[in-house]
């Protein structure tokens, strides 16, 4: 019991200045290396940016008008949306893998290690390897096809197949995401499964009514991250195809890069980056609203 | 005793004062020779590889004869040359002088990456001794923005050992498009994953296509004499003929690699590995193939096969030195002194001799009138003849506005005919030319070229 007039602090009432001081370096770094470039990019988009005499000529919404009239922009958005759609085909692979890893009795650590190791390999290594696999002249995939009596395919040389070729390696690297789902699965109280068994629930009923509802919020988050990542895809088309064949894998990020760094149209490049940014904000907000579910409901 | 003490103090004081006086005098002597520092991205030399020995000798010669200029040779940041350079210039950390691809000179002039050095060049007084067409890339509106160092030409290179295996005479390389096809068919064996001719079909394919268009008698652009407007002309008959040639190489004769998107690094690897028998490449990169394991005897060099015009035109590309416009006049002068040394006849000859001494066979074409490498260096005869003959039909890459973009647009029709059997070269070229006209040339308006 405190005396009258005496200041009494609990753990939650400690002066906030200490917390602010600890957070300050991180916040400043974040502002400097994240928000400042973003704001700068938005400003650049209103200029015909000059590298040596920045910011160059002010063009207002000229870059935006041009972006909406540029036929290549609509093509790259279409390509990007297709690649996003294709990459979502593999969204359930990590979930299935996590459920299987959770179910396995012996060798859990071994299996987890086997699936994690490829995930920690640098992405560029994977891309270069797959580029060789896809080589229509002497790549592994066509050798296997020919061994099975099938005709060789063009793979990255075929405009109809090229986009799928970009996303297939991702399907075969679910380890990292599966580990996150596995952590979520292991957070489900065992008593719920025991109670379900007592009530006569079978395997599929437990999966549908207990397991999946518990990991849906996590799936929602991973879906959002997956879509954001897919819309920003750059490495794979840059290394595999350079945007070909016939512009079939030219994505938004690659087009931005080309306009900014091949043709020094920094203003126009940042304009398209800003458009992508706001599009992703809207999309993310919609997804967050959609995935707001209570697992105990 | 008191007297001795004062004598000792006096002697020590004299010694100290004398030392300080001497030190001050030394500093005054050093101030007379001011050293100007310039930064380049030539990189530090490590090891004792033959090319390192050559470069080391050339650099040491300059450093010892120009004590007033200190060249700080840093390595360029990693990444693609153009992107890294532009980023550095934007950030104010670009080198004081840089060696760039000649084709980029006009773009760099427009972006403000290069200093105007007309006065320096006029004071130098050597322009009359340089081939005039070699100065074209660095000249804009009568002003100079750089100095070319040397030029290189596209040649046909081929594997002499693979020629012999199929009964072809390595001393008689193909001279026409028809012969190229004939030779390539004999050199192709798909069961062994071997193909006769490596063709660049990835995103630099417009650059390689240039020579074929010229060999067919075409041009990429013309300026209307009345309106002064640029007009795309590569969809006219020569352009269609050149594209049809590409299509025939792929579908009718099947003599190129199936992987159309293979970049020229991979194509070089195929050439060294013996998967590709012939290739169109810069002769200056021959040491690269030798470093990868080929011997000079295995590499044949020939002028590019002539197209329908009967002329084996080859593009002529250069390496150019430019100076950073943001540095002081004093540094620009020092950078110019270094450039003058690097491009001088004496340095050229010295470099060739050193390369020959260390076994590096690297043909190059200097900018100087009357100077020929084959007169001073023993190359395989086949190489010397090829270079001399190709030099007669060399022409510079175009540098009209948006030329870089035109090359990008050309990727579409080139890849279309290489990937789709039923693609019509005439339709594809027409579509591309219409796009170039509408999206690039018409917005530019009248030009003065």
Interface residues (C-beta under 8 A of the other chain):
Chain A: X50 X51 X52 X53 X54 X135 X136 X137 X138 X152 X154 X156 X157 X158 X159 X241 X242 X243 X244 X245 X246 X247 X258 X261 X262 X263 X264
Chain B: X82 X83 X86 X89 X90 X107 X111 X112 X113 X193 X195 X202 X203 X257 X258 X259 X260 X261 X262 X263 X275 X325 X326 X404 X405 X408 X411 X412 X415 X416 X419
